[in-house]
Amino acid sequence: MRKLIFILFTQLILTSCGGGGSEDPIPSEPELGAFELVFPENNTLCTEGTKISDNEVSIPLKWSNSTNATSYEVVLTNTESGNRIEKITNMNFMNITLPKATKFSWNVVAIRQDNVKQSNNTWNFYTEGVSTSNHAPFPASITLKDNKDSTINISWVASDLDNDILKYKVYLGESKDTVELIKETESSIIEKQSIDYNTIYFLKIVVLDKNGNSSSSTKEFRFNI
């Protein structure tokens, strides 16, 4: 009997110490670091391009490095036509041929396998070749502040190469198709705008200049209690 107990005890030790142990944890994918756009600077006329033809110019795009990124996707949008240009590079710069006298917005996405991280901001610029003094304004950059009393402050920053911004039209609604004009103003802030918490809103700000040119920017938001 004592021999049988010894055998069973030995088997128990071998089972608990055998090959059933936990596997080494799979190392997590390194996080991508935050990074910033560098050039062309935001809301400027880019004059540092290289002429390709009478209608095209090569623009040098630059951005800071994102830690652990293995490649970057550069996304440019023609703000007039809405056409997008998407390019991949493993460097933190790229020369890209664009039409002259055209306004673009751009951002960069850092990539590492299945992980992606977008640049902190989207910037705007005009390509060189703009000889007119009648430029459309750049889209406004919008900031929202919750006052914790069912109201928000809406502020924005807009610019125009001609420095002739006339006024702003601010629209708000619960869908993109139902936004209504809430204010037409020369100021760049609206204070104590009433909202309902836990509700999705769509905000649109139209910038108008003295020559009748305009641009618009939109922001979807929701504040929760």
KOLTORNU-325737 format. One record per atom (N, C-alpha, C): x, y, z; residue number from 1. Coordinates in steps of 0.1 Angstrom, whole numbers, plus 2048, in hexadecimal, padded with zeros to 3 digits. Example, Ala and Ser with C-alpha at 12.3 -4.5 7.8 and 13.67 -1.06 7.14 Angstrom:
BEGIN
u=884	v=7C7	w=84E	seq=1
u=87B	v=7D3	w=84E	seq=1
u=884	v=7DF	w=84E	seq=1
u=880	v=7EA	w=847	seq=2
u=889	v=7F5	w=847	seq=2
u=881	v=800	w=84F	seq=2
END
This chain:
BEGIN
u=808	v=7F4	w=800	seq=1
u=800	v=800	w=800	seq=1
u=809	v=80D	w=800	seq=1
u=813	v=80D	w=808	seq=2
u=81C	v=818	w=809	seq=2
u=823	v=81A	w=7FB	seq=2
u=826	v=80F	w=7F5	seq=3
u=82C	v=810	w=7E7	seq=3
u=823	v=816	w=7DD	seq=3
u=816	v=812	w=7DE	seq=4
u=80C	v=818	w=7D5	seq=4
u=80B	v=827	w=7D7	seq=4
u=80A	v=82B	w=7E4	seq=5
u=809	v=839	w=7E7	seq=5
u=815	v=841	w=7E1	seq=5
u=821	v=83B	w=7E3	seq=6
u=82D	v=842	w=7DE	seq=6
u=82D	v=843	w=7CE	seq=6
u=828	v=839	w=7C7	seq=7
u=827	v=83A	w=7B9	seq=7
u=81D	v=845	w=7B4	seq=7
u=811	v=845	w=7BB	seq=8
u=807	v=84F	w=7B8	seq=8
u=80D	v=85D	w=7BB	seq=8
u=814	v=85F	w=7C6	seq=9
u=819	v=86C	w=7C9	seq=9
u=824	v=871	w=7BF	seq=9
u=82C	v=867	w=7BB	seq=10
u=836	v=86A	w=7B0	seq=10
u=830	v=86E	w=7A3	seq=10
u=825	v=868	w=79F	seq=11
u=81E	v=86B	w=793	seq=11
u=818	v=879	w=794	seq=11
u=813	v=87C	w=7A0	seq=12
u=80D	v=88A	w=7A2	seq=12
u=817	v=895	w=7A0	seq=12
u=823	v=892	w=7A6	seq=13
u=82E	v=89C	w=7A5	seq=13
u=832	v=89E	w=796	seq=13
u=834	v=893	w=78F	seq=14
u=838	v=893	w=781	seq=14
u=82E	v=89A	w=778	seq=14
u=821	v=898	w=77B	seq=15
u=816	v=89F	w=774	seq=15
u=816	v=8AE	w=776	seq=15
u=818	v=8B2	w=783	seq=16
u=817	v=8C0	w=786	seq=16
u=824	v=8C7	w=781	seq=16
u=82F	v=8C0	w=77F	seq=17
u=83B	v=8C7	w=77B	seq=17
u=83E	v=8C4	w=76C	seq=17
u=836	v=8BD	w=765	seq=18
u=839	v=8B9	w=758	seq=18
u=836	v=8C4	w=74E	seq=18
u=834	v=8BF	w=741	seq=19
u=833	v=8C9	w=736	seq=19
u=826	v=8D0	w=735	seq=19
u=81E	v=8D1	w=73F	seq=20
u=811	v=8D8	w=73F	seq=20
u=812	v=8E6	w=743	seq=20
u=81E	v=8EC	w=745	seq=21
u=820	v=8F9	w=749	seq=21
u=81B	v=903	w=73F	seq=21
u=81A	v=910	w=744	seq=22
u=815	v=91B	w=73B	seq=22
u=820	v=91E	w=731	seq=22
u=81B	v=922	w=725	seq=23
u=824	v=927	w=71B	seq=23
u=829	v=935	w=71E	seq=23
u=834	v=938	w=718	seq=24
u=839	v=946	w=719	seq=24
u=82F	v=950	w=712	seq=24
u=82C	v=95B	w=719	seq=25
u=823	v=964	w=712	seq=25
u=828	v=96A	w=705	seq=25
u=81F	v=96C	w=6FC	seq=26
u=823	v=971	w=6EF	seq=26
u=825	v=980	w=6F1	seq=26
u=831	v=985	w=6ED	seq=27
u=834	v=993	w=6EF	seq=27
u=82A	v=99C	w=6E7	seq=27
u=826	v=9A7	w=6EE	seq=28
u=81C	v=9B0	w=6E7	seq=28
u=824	v=9B8	w=6DC	seq=28
u=81C	v=9BD	w=6D2	seq=29
u=822	v=9C5	w=6C8	seq=29
u=825	v=9D3	w=6CD	seq=29
u=831	v=9D8	w=6CB	seq=30
u=835	v=9E5	w=6D0	seq=30
u=82B	v=9F0	w=6CC	seq=30
u=828	v=9F9	w=6D4	seq=31
u=81F	v=A04	w=6D1	seq=31
u=826	v=A0E	w=6C8	seq=31
u=81D	v=A14	w=6C0	seq=32
u=822	v=A1E	w=6B7	seq=32
u=822	v=A2C	w=6BE	seq=32
u=82D	v=A33	w=6BD	seq=33
u=82E	v=A40	w=6C3	seq=33
u=827	v=A4B	w=6BC	seq=33
u=823	v=A55	w=6C4	seq=34
u=81D	v=A61	w=6BE	seq=34
u=827	v=A69	w=6B5	seq=34
u=822	v=A6F	w=6AB	seq=35
u=82B	v=A77	w=6A2	seq=35
u=823	v=A83	w=69C	seq=35
u=82A	v=A8C	w=696	seq=36
u=825	v=A98	w=691	seq=36
u=828	v=A9A	w=682	seq=36
u=81F	v=AA1	w=67B	seq=37
u=823	v=AA6	w=66E	seq=37
u=82D	v=AB2	w=66F	seq=37
u=835	v=AB3	w=665	seq=38
u=840	v=ABD	w=666	seq=38
u=83F	v=AC7	w=65A	seq=38
u=83E	v=AC2	w=64E	seq=39
u=83E	v=ACB	w=642	seq=39
u=836	v=AC5	w=637	seq=39
u=82E	v=ACC	w=62F	seq=40
u=82B	v=ADB	w=630	seq=40
u=824	v=ADE	w=63D	seq=40
u=827	v=AEA	w=642	seq=41
u=820	v=AEF	w=64E	seq=41
u=812	v=AF1	w=64C	seq=41
u=80A	v=AF1	w=656	seq=42
u=7FB	v=AF2	w=656	seq=42
u=7F7	v=AFF	w=651	seq=42
u=7ED	v=AFF	w=648	seq=43
u=7E7	v=B0B	w=642	seq=43
u=7F1	v=B15	w=63C	seq=43
u=7F9	v=B10	w=634	seq=44
u=803	v=B18	w=62D	seq=44
u=803	v=B16	w=61E	seq=44
u=809	v=B1F	w=617	seq=45
u=80C	v=B1D	w=609	seq=45
u=81A	v=B17	w=607	seq=45
u=81B	v=B0B	w=602	seq=46
u=827	v=B04	w=601	seq=46
u=82F	v=B08	w=5F5	seq=46
u=83A	v=B0F	w=5F6	seq=47
u=842	v=B14	w=5EB	seq=47
u=84F	v=B0D	w=5E9	seq=47
u=851	v=B02	w=5F1	seq=48
u=85E	v=AFB	w=5F0	seq=48
u=85D	v=AEF	w=5E7	seq=48
u=853	v=AEE	w=5DE	seq=49
u=853	v=AE3	w=5D5	seq=49
u=85C	v=AE4	w=5CA	seq=49
u=85E	v=AD9	w=5C2	seq=50
u=866	v=AD9	w=5B6	seq=50
u=85C	v=AD8	w=5AA	seq=50
u=85E	v=AE1	w=5A1	seq=51
u=855	v=AE1	w=595	seq=51
u=857	v=AD4	w=58D	seq=51
u=84C	v=ACD	w=58A	seq=52
u=84C	v=AC2	w=581	seq=52
u=848	v=AC5	w=573	seq=52
u=83D	v=ACD	w=572	seq=53
u=838	v=AD2	w=566	seq=53
u=831	v=ADF	w=568	seq=53
u=82A	v=AE5	w=55E	seq=54
u=823	v=AF1	w=560	seq=54
u=817	v=AEF	w=56A	seq=54
u=813	v=AE3	w=56B	seq=55
u=807	v=AE1	w=574	seq=55
u=80A	v=AD8	w=580	seq=55
u=816	v=AD3	w=582	seq=56
u=819	v=ACA	w=58D	seq=56
u=825	v=ACF	w=594	seq=56
u=826	v=ACB	w=5A1	seq=57
u=831	v=ACF	w=5AA	seq=57
u=833	v=AC3	w=5B3	seq=57
u=840	v=AC0	w=5B7	seq=58
u=844	v=AB6	w=5C0	seq=58
u=845	v=ABC	w=5CE	seq=58
u=83E	v=AB8	w=5D8	seq=59
u=83E	v=ABD	w=5E5	seq=59
u=845	v=AB4	w=5EF	seq=59
u=84E	v=AB8	w=5F7	seq=60
u=855	v=AB0	w=601	seq=60
u=84C	v=AAF	w=60E	seq=60
u=846	v=AA4	w=611	seq=61
u=83F	v=AA2	w=61D	seq=61
u=848	v=A9C	w=628	seq=61
u=847	v=AA1	w=634	seq=62
u=850	v=A9C	w=63F	seq=62
u=847	v=A9B	w=64C	seq=62
u=84B	v=A91	w=654	seq=63
u=845	v=A8F	w=661	seq=63
u=84F	v=A89	w=66A	seq=63
u=84C	v=A8A	w=678	seq=64
u=855	v=A84	w=681	seq=64
u=853	v=A75	w=682	seq=64
u=85D	v=A6E	w=688	seq=65
u=85C	v=A60	w=688	seq=65
u=852	v=A5B	w=693	seq=65
u=84C	v=A50	w=690	seq=66
u=843	v=A49	w=69A	seq=66
u=84B	v=A3D	w=69F	seq=66
u=84E	v=A3D	w=6AC	seq=67
u=855	v=A32	w=6B2	seq=67
u=84F	v=A24	w=6AE	seq=67
u=858	v=A1B	w=6AA	seq=68
u=854	v=A0D	w=6A6	seq=68
u=84C	v=A0C	w=699	seq=68
u=84A	v=A17	w=692	seq=69
u=844	v=A16	w=685	seq=69
u=84D	v=A10	w=67A	seq=69
u=848	v=A07	w=672	seq=70
u=850	v=A01	w=667	seq=70
u=84C	v=A08	w=659	seq=70
u=841	v=A0F	w=658	seq=71
u=83D	v=A16	w=64C	seq=71
u=833	v=A20	w=64F	seq=71
u=830	v=A29	w=645	seq=72
u=827	v=A33	w=647	seq=72
u=81E	v=A34	w=63A	seq=72
u=811	v=A37	w=63D	seq=73
u=808	v=A3A	w=631	seq=73
u=805	v=A49	w=631	seq=73
u=808	v=A4F	w=626	seq=74
u=806	v=A5E	w=625	seq=74
u=7F8	v=A60	w=61D	seq=74
u=7EF	v=A67	w=623	seq=75
u=7E2	v=A6A	w=61D	seq=75
u=7E0	v=A78	w=61A	seq=75
u=7DE	v=A7C	w=60E	seq=76
u=7DB	v=A8A	w=60A	seq=76
u=7CD	v=A8A	w=604	seq=76
u=7C6	v=A95	w=607	seq=77
u=7B9	v=A97	w=601	seq=77
u=7B8	v=AA4	w=5FA	seq=77
u=7B4	v=AA4	w=5EE	seq=78
u=7B1	v=AB1	w=5E7	seq=78
u=7A4	v=AB6	w=5EC	seq=78
u=7A5	v=AC1	w=5F4	seq=79
u=799	v=AC6	w=5FB	seq=79
u=78E	v=ACC	w=5F1	seq=79
u=792	v=ACE	w=5E5	seq=80
u=788	v=AD3	w=5DB	seq=80
u=780	v=AC7	w=5D5	seq=80
u=788	v=ABD	w=5D0	seq=81
u=782	v=AB2	w=5C9	seq=81
u=77E	v=AA6	w=5D2	seq=81
u=785	v=AA5	w=5DE	seq=82
u=783	v=A9A	w=5E7	seq=82
u=78C	v=A8E	w=5E3	seq=82
u=793	v=A8F	w=5D8	seq=83
u=79C	v=A83	w=5D4	seq=83
u=7A7	v=A81	w=5DE	seq=83
u=7AA	v=A74	w=5E1	seq=84
u=7B4	v=A71	w=5EB	seq=84
u=7C0	v=A6B	w=5E4	seq=84
u=7CC	v=A6D	w=5E9	seq=85
u=7D8	v=A67	w=5E5	seq=85
u=7DE	v=A60	w=5F1	seq=85
u=7E1	v=A53	w=5EF	seq=86
u=7E7	v=A4B	w=5FA	seq=86
u=7F4	v=A44	w=5F6	seq=86
u=7FE	v=A47	w=5FE	seq=87
u=80B	v=A41	w=5FA	seq=87
u=812	v=A3B	w=607	seq=87
u=81A	v=A30	w=605	seq=88
u=820	v=A29	w=60F	seq=88
u=82F	v=A2C	w=60E	seq=88
u=836	v=A2E	w=61A	seq=89
u=845	v=A2F	w=61A	seq=89
u=84A	v=A2A	w=628	seq=89
u=856	v=A26	w=628	seq=90
u=85C	v=A22	w=635	seq=90
u=865	v=A2D	w=63B	seq=90
u=865	v=A39	w=635	seq=91
u=86C	v=A44	w=639	seq=91
u=863	v=A4F	w=640	seq=91
u=868	v=A59	w=646	seq=92
u=85F	v=A63	w=64C	seq=92
u=85F	v=A70	w=643	seq=92
u=860	v=A6E	w=636	seq=93
u=85F	v=A78	w=62C	seq=93
u=85B	v=A72	w=61F	seq=93
u=856	v=A7B	w=616	seq=94
u=852	v=A76	w=609	seq=94
u=850	v=A82	w=600	seq=94
u=855	v=A81	w=5F3	seq=95
u=852	v=A8B	w=5E9	seq=95
u=847	v=A86	w=5E1	seq=95
u=83D	v=A8F	w=5DF	seq=96
u=831	v=A8B	w=5D8	seq=96
u=82D	v=A95	w=5CE	seq=96
u=829	v=A91	w=5C2	seq=97
u=826	v=A9A	w=5B7	seq=97
u=817	v=A9E	w=5B8	seq=97
u=814	v=AAB	w=5B8	seq=98
u=806	v=AAF	w=5BA	seq=98
u=803	v=ABA	w=5AF	seq=98
u=7F6	v=ABD	w=5AD	seq=99
u=7F3	v=AC8	w=5A4	seq=99
u=7F6	v=AD5	w=5AA	seq=99
u=7FA	v=ADF	w=5A3	seq=100
u=7FC	v=AEC	w=5A8	seq=100
u=7EF	v=AF3	w=5AC	seq=100
u=7F1	v=AFD	w=5B4	seq=101
u=7E5	v=B06	w=5B8	seq=101
u=7DA	v=AFF	w=5BD	seq=101
u=7DC	v=AF5	w=5C6	seq=102
u=7D2	v=AEC	w=5CB	seq=102
u=7D3	v=AEB	w=5DA	seq=102
u=7C8	v=AEA	w=5E1	seq=103
u=7C8	v=AE9	w=5F0	seq=103
u=7C7	v=ADA	w=5F4	seq=103
u=7D0	v=AD6	w=5FD	seq=104
u=7CF	v=AC8	w=602	seq=104
u=7CF	v=AC8	w=611	seq=104
u=7C9	v=ABD	w=616	seq=105
u=7CA	v=ABA	w=624	seq=105
u=7D3	v=AAD	w=624	seq=105
u=7DA	v=AAB	w=62F	seq=106
u=7E2	v=A9E	w=630	seq=106
u=7E5	v=A9A	w=63E	seq=106
u=7E6	v=A8D	w=63F	seq=107
u=7EB	v=A87	w=64C	seq=107
u=7F2	v=A7A	w=648	seq=107
u=7F8	v=A74	w=653	seq=108
u=801	v=A68	w=651	seq=108
u=7FC	v=A5E	w=65B	seq=108
u=7FD	v=A51	w=657	seq=109
u=7F9	v=A46	w=660	seq=109
u=806	v=A3D	w=662	seq=109
u=80A	v=A3C	w=66E	seq=110
u=816	v=A33	w=671	seq=110
u=811	v=A24	w=672	seq=110
u=819	v=A1B	w=66D	seq=111
u=814	v=A0D	w=66C	seq=111
u=81F	v=A04	w=672	seq=111
u=81B	v=9FA	w=679	seq=112
u=823	v=9EE	w=67D	seq=112
u=81A	v=9E2	w=67D	seq=112
u=81C	v=9DA	w=673	seq=113
u=813	v=9CE	w=671	seq=113
u=804	v=9D2	w=672	seq=113
u=7FD	v=9CD	w=67C	seq=114
u=7EE	v=9D1	w=67C	seq=114
u=7EC	v=9DD	w=684	seq=114
u=7F6	v=9E3	w=68A	seq=115
u=7F4	v=9EF	w=692	seq=115
u=7F6	v=9FC	w=68A	seq=115
u=7ED	v=A05	w=68C	seq=116
u=7EE	v=A12	w=684	seq=116
u=7EC	v=A1E	w=68E	seq=116
u=7F2	v=A29	w=68B	seq=117
u=7F0	v=A35	w=693	seq=117
u=7F1	v=A41	w=68A	seq=117
u=7E6	v=A4A	w=68B	seq=118
u=7E6	v=A56	w=682	seq=118
u=7ED	v=A61	w=689	seq=118
u=7F3	v=A6A	w=680	seq=119
u=7F9	v=A76	w=685	seq=119
u=7F0	v=A7E	w=68E	seq=119
u=7F5	v=A86	w=697	seq=120
u=7EC	v=A8D	w=6A1	seq=120
u=7E3	v=A97	w=69A	seq=120
u=7E6	v=A9C	w=68E	seq=121
u=7DE	v=AA6	w=688	seq=121
u=7DD	v=AA4	w=679	seq=121
u=7D3	v=AA9	w=673	seq=122
u=7D2	v=AAA	w=664	seq=122
u=7D5	v=AB9	w=660	seq=122
u=7DE	v=ABB	w=657	seq=123
u=7E2	v=AC8	w=653	seq=123
u=7DD	v=ACB	w=645	seq=123
u=7DE	v=AD8	w=641	seq=124
u=7DA	v=ADD	w=634	seq=124
u=7E5	v=AE6	w=62E	seq=124
u=7E5	v=AE6	w=621	seq=125
u=7EF	v=AEE	w=61A	seq=125
u=7EA	v=AF0	w=60B	seq=125
u=7EF	v=AFB	w=605	seq=126
u=7ED	v=AFE	w=5F7	seq=126
u=7FB	v=AFA	w=5F0	seq=126
u=7FA	v=AF4	w=5E5	seq=127
u=806	v=AF2	w=5DD	seq=127
u=80A	v=AFF	w=5D6	seq=127
u=817	v=B00	w=5D3	seq=128
u=81B	v=B0D	w=5CD	seq=128
u=815	v=B0E	w=5BF	seq=128
u=816	v=B1A	w=5BA	seq=129
u=810	v=B1D	w=5AD	seq=129
u=803	v=B25	w=5AE	seq=129
u=7FF	v=B28	w=5BB	seq=130
u=7F4	v=B30	w=5BE	seq=130
u=7F8	v=B3F	w=5BC	seq=130
u=7F4	v=B45	w=5B1	seq=131
u=7F7	v=B53	w=5AF	seq=131
u=7EC	v=B5C	w=5B2	seq=131
u=7E0	v=B57	w=5B4	seq=132
u=7D5	v=B5F	w=5B7	seq=132
u=7D5	v=B64	w=5C5	seq=132
u=7CF	v=B6F	w=5C8	seq=133
u=7CD	v=B74	w=5D6	seq=133
u=7BF	v=B72	w=5DB	seq=133
u=7B9	v=B67	w=5D6	seq=134
u=7AB	v=B64	w=5D9	seq=134
u=7AA	v=B56	w=5DD	seq=134
u=7B1	v=B52	w=5E8	seq=135
u=7B1	v=B44	w=5ED	seq=135
u=7A5	v=B41	w=5F6	seq=135
u=7A1	v=B35	w=5F5	seq=136
u=796	v=B30	w=5FE	seq=136
u=79C	v=B2E	w=60C	seq=136
u=795	v=B31	w=617	seq=137
u=79A	v=B2F	w=624	seq=137
u=79D	v=B20	w=627	seq=137
u=7A6	v=B1D	w=630	seq=138
u=7A9	v=B10	w=635	seq=138
u=79E	v=B0B	w=63E	seq=138
u=79A	v=AFF	w=63F	seq=139
u=790	v=AFA	w=648	seq=139
u=794	v=AFD	w=656	seq=139
u=78A	v=B00	w=65E	seq=140
u=78C	v=B03	w=66C	seq=140
u=790	v=AF7	w=675	seq=140
u=798	v=AF9	w=67E	seq=141
u=79B	v=AEF	w=688	seq=141
u=793	v=AF1	w=695	seq=141
u=78B	v=AE7	w=698	seq=142
u=780	v=AE9	w=6A2	seq=142
u=784	v=AE3	w=6B0	seq=142
u=781	v=AEA	w=6BB	seq=143
u=783	v=AE5	w=6C8	seq=143
u=776	v=AE6	w=6D0	seq=143
u=773	v=ADC	w=6D8	seq=144
u=767	v=ADC	w=6E0	seq=144
u=76A	v=ADB	w=6EF	seq=144
u=762	v=AE1	w=6F7	seq=145
u=764	v=AE0	w=706	seq=145
u=757	v=ADE	w=70C	seq=145
u=756	v=AD4	w=715	seq=146
u=74A	v=AD1	w=71C	seq=146
u=74A	v=AD9	w=729	seq=146
u=73F	v=AE1	w=72B	seq=147
u=73E	v=AE9	w=737	seq=147
u=738	v=AE2	w=742	seq=147
u=734	v=AD5	w=741	seq=148
u=72E	v=ACD	w=74B	seq=148
u=721	v=AD1	w=750	seq=148
u=71A	v=AD9	w=747	seq=149
u=70C	v=ADE	w=74B	seq=149
u=703	v=ADD	w=73F	seq=149
u=705	v=AD3	w=737	seq=150
u=6FD	v=AD1	w=72A	seq=150
u=700	v=ADC	w=720	seq=150
u=70B	v=AE3	w=721	seq=151
u=70F	v=AEC	w=717	seq=151
u=71E	v=AEA	w=713	seq=151
u=722	v=AEE	w=707	seq=152
u=730	v=AED	w=703	seq=152
u=734	v=AFA	w=6FD	seq=152
u=741	v=AFD	w=6FD	seq=153
u=748	v=B08	w=6F6	seq=153
u=74D	v=B02	w=6E9	seq=153
u=74B	v=B09	w=6DE	seq=154
u=750	v=B05	w=6D1	seq=154
u=75A	v=B10	w=6CD	seq=154
u=766	v=B0C	w=6CA	seq=155
u=770	v=B16	w=6C5	seq=155
u=777	v=B10	w=6B9	seq=155
u=77D	v=B19	w=6B1	seq=156
u=783	v=B14	w=6A5	seq=156
u=78E	v=B1E	w=6A1	seq=156
u=797	v=B19	w=699	seq=157
u=7A2	v=B21	w=693	seq=157
u=7A1	v=B1F	w=684	seq=157
u=7A1	v=B2A	w=67D	seq=158
u=7A1	v=B2A	w=66E	seq=158
u=7AB	v=B34	w=669	seq=158
u=7AF	v=B32	w=65D	seq=159
u=7B9	v=B3B	w=656	seq=159
u=7B6	v=B3C	w=647	seq=159
u=7BB	v=B46	w=641	seq=160
u=7BA	v=B49	w=633	seq=160
u=7C7	v=B4F	w=62E	seq=160
u=7CC	v=B4B	w=623	seq=161
u=7D9	v=B50	w=61E	seq=161
u=7D7	v=B5F	w=61B	seq=161
u=7CB	v=B64	w=618	seq=162
u=7C9	v=B72	w=615	seq=162
u=7C5	v=B7A	w=621	seq=162
u=7C3	v=B73	w=62D	seq=163
u=7BF	v=B7A	w=639	seq=163
u=7B3	v=B82	w=637	seq=163
u=7A9	v=B7C	w=630	seq=164
u=79C	v=B83	w=62E	seq=164
u=790	v=B7C	w=632	seq=164
u=791	v=B74	w=63D	seq=165
u=786	v=B6D	w=643	seq=165
u=77B	v=B77	w=647	seq=165
u=76F	v=B74	w=643	seq=166
u=764	v=B7E	w=645	seq=166
u=75B	v=B79	w=651	seq=166
u=757	v=B6D	w=652	seq=167
u=74F	v=B68	w=65C	seq=167
u=74E	v=B58	w=65C	seq=167
u=747	v=B53	w=666	seq=168
u=745	v=B45	w=667	seq=168
u=737	v=B41	w=668	seq=168
u=733	v=B36	w=663	seq=169
u=726	v=B30	w=665	seq=169
u=727	v=B23	w=66C	seq=169
u=720	v=B22	w=677	seq=170
u=721	v=B16	w=680	seq=170
u=714	v=B0E	w=67F	seq=170
u=715	v=B01	w=67C	seq=171
u=709	v=AF8	w=67B	seq=171
u=70A	v=AED	w=685	seq=171
u=6FF	v=AE9	w=68A	seq=172
u=6FF	v=ADE	w=694	seq=172
u=6F2	v=AD5	w=692	seq=172
u=6F4	v=AC8	w=694	seq=173
u=6E8	v=ABF	w=692	seq=173
u=6EC	v=AB1	w=697	seq=173
u=6E2	v=AA9	w=697	seq=174
u=6E4	v=A9B	w=69B	seq=174
u=6E7	v=A91	w=690	seq=174
u=6E8	v=A96	w=684	seq=175
u=6ED	v=A8F	w=678	seq=175
u=6F3	v=A98	w=66E	seq=175
u=6FB	v=A93	w=665	seq=176
u=701	v=A9B	w=65B	seq=176
u=6F7	v=AA2	w=652	seq=176
u=6EC	v=A9C	w=650	seq=177
u=6E2	v=AA1	w=647	seq=177
u=6D8	v=AAB	w=64D	seq=177
u=6D9	v=AAC	w=65B	seq=178
u=6CF	v=AB5	w=661	seq=178
u=6D5	v=AC0	w=66A	seq=178
u=6E2	v=AC3	w=667	seq=179
u=6E8	v=ACE	w=66E	seq=179
u=6E1	v=ADB	w=66B	seq=179
u=6DF	v=AE4	w=675	seq=180
u=6D9	v=AF1	w=673	seq=180
u=6E2	v=AFC	w=677	seq=180
u=6E1	v=B07	w=671	seq=181
u=6E9	v=B13	w=674	seq=181
u=6E5	v=B18	w=682	seq=181
u=6EF	v=B18	w=68B	seq=182
u=6ED	v=B1D	w=698	seq=182
u=6F3	v=B2B	w=69B	seq=182
u=6FC	v=B2F	w=692	seq=183
u=702	v=B3C	w=694	seq=183
u=70A	v=B40	w=687	seq=183
u=709	v=B4D	w=684	seq=184
u=711	v=B53	w=67A	seq=184
u=719	v=B5E	w=681	seq=184
u=726	v=B5D	w=681	seq=185
u=72E	v=B66	w=68A	seq=185
u=73B	v=B69	w=684	seq=185
u=741	v=B74	w=689	seq=186
u=74F	v=B78	w=686	seq=186
u=758	v=B73	w=690	seq=186
u=753	v=B6E	w=69B	seq=187
u=75B	v=B69	w=6A6	seq=187
u=75F	v=B5B	w=6A3	seq=187
u=769	v=B55	w=6AB	seq=188
u=76D	v=B47	w=6A9	seq=188
u=76A	v=B3F	w=6B5	seq=188
u=75F	v=B43	w=6BC	seq=189
u=75B	v=B3B	w=6C8	seq=189
u=74C	v=B3C	w=6CA	seq=189
u=746	v=B32	w=6CE	seq=190
u=738	v=B32	w=6D3	seq=190
u=738	v=B2C	w=6E1	seq=190
u=733	v=B33	w=6EB	seq=191
u=733	v=B2E	w=6F8	seq=191
u=725	v=B2A	w=6FD	seq=191
u=724	v=B20	w=705	seq=192
u=718	v=B1C	w=70C	seq=192
u=70E	v=B17	w=701	seq=192
u=712	v=B0F	w=6F7	seq=193
u=709	v=B09	w=6EE	seq=193
u=703	v=AFD	w=6F4	seq=193
u=6F6	v=AFD	w=6F5	seq=194
u=6EE	v=AF2	w=6FB	seq=194
u=6EF	v=AE5	w=6F3	seq=194
u=6F1	v=ADA	w=6FB	seq=195
u=6F1	v=ACC	w=6F5	seq=195
u=6EB	v=AC3	w=6FE	seq=195
u=6E7	v=AB7	w=6F9	seq=196
u=6E3	v=AAC	w=701	seq=196
u=6EE	v=AA2	w=703	seq=196
u=6F0	v=A9D	w=70F	seq=197
u=6FB	v=A93	w=711	seq=197
u=6F7	v=A86	w=70B	seq=197
u=701	v=A7E	w=708	seq=198
u=6FF	v=A70	w=703	seq=198
u=6F8	v=A71	w=6F5	seq=198
u=6FA	v=A7C	w=6EE	seq=199
u=6F5	v=A7D	w=6E1	seq=199
u=700	v=A81	w=6D7	seq=199
u=6FF	v=A7A	w=6CB	seq=200
u=709	v=A7D	w=6C1	seq=200
u=705	v=A8A	w=6B9	seq=200
u=70E	v=A93	w=6B7	seq=201
u=70C	v=A9F	w=6B0	seq=201
u=716	v=AA0	w=6A4	seq=201
u=712	v=AA8	w=69A	seq=202
u=71A	v=AAB	w=68F	seq=202
u=71B	v=ABA	w=68E	seq=202
u=728	v=ABF	w=68E	seq=203
u=72A	v=ACE	w=68E	seq=203
u=731	v=AD1	w=681	seq=203
u=72D	v=ADC	w=67B	seq=204
u=733	v=AE0	w=66E	seq=204
u=736	v=AEF	w=670	seq=204
u=742	v=AF3	w=66C	seq=205
u=746	v=B01	w=66C	seq=205
u=74A	v=B05	w=65E	seq=205
u=744	v=B0F	w=658	seq=206
u=747	v=B14	w=64B	seq=206
u=74E	v=B21	w=64D	seq=206
u=75A	v=B22	w=647	seq=207
u=762	v=B2F	w=647	seq=207
u=760	v=B36	w=63A	seq=207
u=75C	v=B43	w=63A	seq=208
u=75A	v=B4A	w=62E	seq=208
u=763	v=B56	w=62E	seq=208
u=768	v=B5A	w=622	seq=209
u=771	v=B65	w=621	seq=209
u=76A	v=B70	w=619	seq=209
u=771	v=B7C	w=617	seq=210
u=76A	v=B88	w=611	seq=210
u=768	v=B86	w=602	seq=210
u=76E	v=B7C	w=5FC	seq=211
u=76D	v=B7A	w=5EE	seq=211
u=763	v=B6F	w=5EB	seq=211
u=75C	v=B6A	w=5F5	seq=212
u=751	v=B60	w=5F3	seq=212
u=757	v=B52	w=5F3	seq=212
u=764	v=B50	w=5F6	seq=213
u=769	v=B43	w=5F7	seq=213
u=765	v=B3D	w=605	seq=213
u=765	v=B30	w=605	seq=214
u=762	v=B29	w=612	seq=214
u=768	v=B1C	w=614	seq=214
u=769	v=B17	w=620	seq=215
u=76D	v=B09	w=623	seq=215
u=765	v=B05	w=62F	seq=215
u=764	v=AF8	w=631	seq=216
u=75C	v=AF2	w=63C	seq=216
u=764	v=AE7	w=643	seq=216
u=761	v=AE6	w=64F	seq=217
u=767	v=ADA	w=657	seq=217
u=75C	v=AD5	w=660	seq=217
u=75C	v=AC8	w=662	seq=218
u=752	v=AC2	w=66A	seq=218
u=758	v=ABA	w=676	seq=218
u=750	v=AB8	w=680	seq=219
u=755	v=AB0	w=68C	seq=219
u=749	v=AA9	w=692	seq=219
u=74A	v=A9C	w=694	seq=220
u=740	v=A94	w=69B	seq=220
u=744	v=A93	w=6A9	seq=220
u=73B	v=A94	w=6B3	seq=221
u=73E	v=A94	w=6C1	seq=221
u=733	v=A8F	w=6C9	seq=221
u=736	v=A8B	w=6D5	seq=222
u=72C	v=A87	w=6DF	seq=222
u=732	v=A89	w=6ED	seq=222
u=72B	v=A8F	w=6F6	seq=223
u=72F	v=A90	w=704	seq=223
u=726	v=A88	w=70C	seq=223
u=72C	v=A80	w=715	seq=224
u=724	v=A77	w=71E	seq=224
u=724	v=A7D	w=72C	seq=224
u=719	v=A7A	w=733	seq=225
u=718	v=A7E	w=741	seq=225
u=722	v=A76	w=74A	seq=225
END
